[in-house]
Amino acid sequence: MSVPDRDLAAEWVSVVATSLAGRVSRAEVDRELRELYAALLGTLRKGGSDPHGEEFAEVRALLSELSRSRARQGFTPTETATGVFALKSVLEPVLADREADVPAYLELSRLLDALGLFTVEVYARTREELISAQAEQLLELSTPVVKLWDGVIGVPLVGTLDSARTMVVMEKMLQALIDTGSDQAIIDITGVPAVDTQVAQHLLKTVVAARLMGAECAISGIRPQIAQTIVALGIDFGDIVTKATLADALRHAIRRSGAATLPASGTSPAR
């Protein structure tokens, strides 16, 4: 892979930089591929031949870094792997007239194919990690816990409520009770279209957990359809405070708090 008077690494950089059409700076491509080229050349000179072996650890590490970077930048796995395969197009003209190097080229070609597939694997894992992280962030954002006034917090829920999201509601609400020193919480499900058995059970557990911490938790926004579903499922809310609307729940919280504590910071509860 070393030819007098020719900088094969530079040619590789040129091919890849052109294919990326300016979406990555030429300087970045140059740094990435020259490091990779040097690591690959050094490994081959040491007799390395197994792309999954220990001797290729540095090459795989550089490829992992490159592939993760491309995944975050929005490139496709094909574009990422093609960057590795491009080295073959650089070597083909060099070895075309050197019959003795054909077996070595074929061996190198198989090696680059394996390394290209390795970048696809890393790319897929990185995208899965990104999607998982974004889903967690979205879940956090979709379960806000707000302080309504001193001693009272609210958890307005909108959209589909499943078991995973209900667990996040429980964790965030219990933590907010501690952080704000509140003894009342209102879970408003006005924006929740449906509640199944598991979700209802999780809500009940959330209320019970709040009680164990000395707080009262009310559930508001129980629309007729959800009420009918809960009854049909045979779920007993017992003595848990439930209200048809958020306004009803706020009035309940006001009565329980007492007028002397309302409102502390300019917040005007609905009436």
Secondary structure, 3 states (H helix, E strand, C coil): CCECCECHHHHHHHHHHHHCCCCCCHHHHHHHHHHHHHHHHHHHHCCCCCCCCHHHHHHHHHHHHHHHHHHHHCCCHHHHHHHHHHHHHHHHHHHCCCHHHHHHHHHHHHHHHHHHHHHHHHHHHHHHHHHHHHHHHHHHHCCCCEEEECCEEEEEEECCCCHHHHHHHHHHHHHHHHHHCCCEEEEEEEECCCCCHHHHHHHHHHHHHHHHCCCEEEEECCCHHHHHHHHHHCCCCCCCEEECCHHHHHHHHHHHHCHHHCCCCCCCCCC
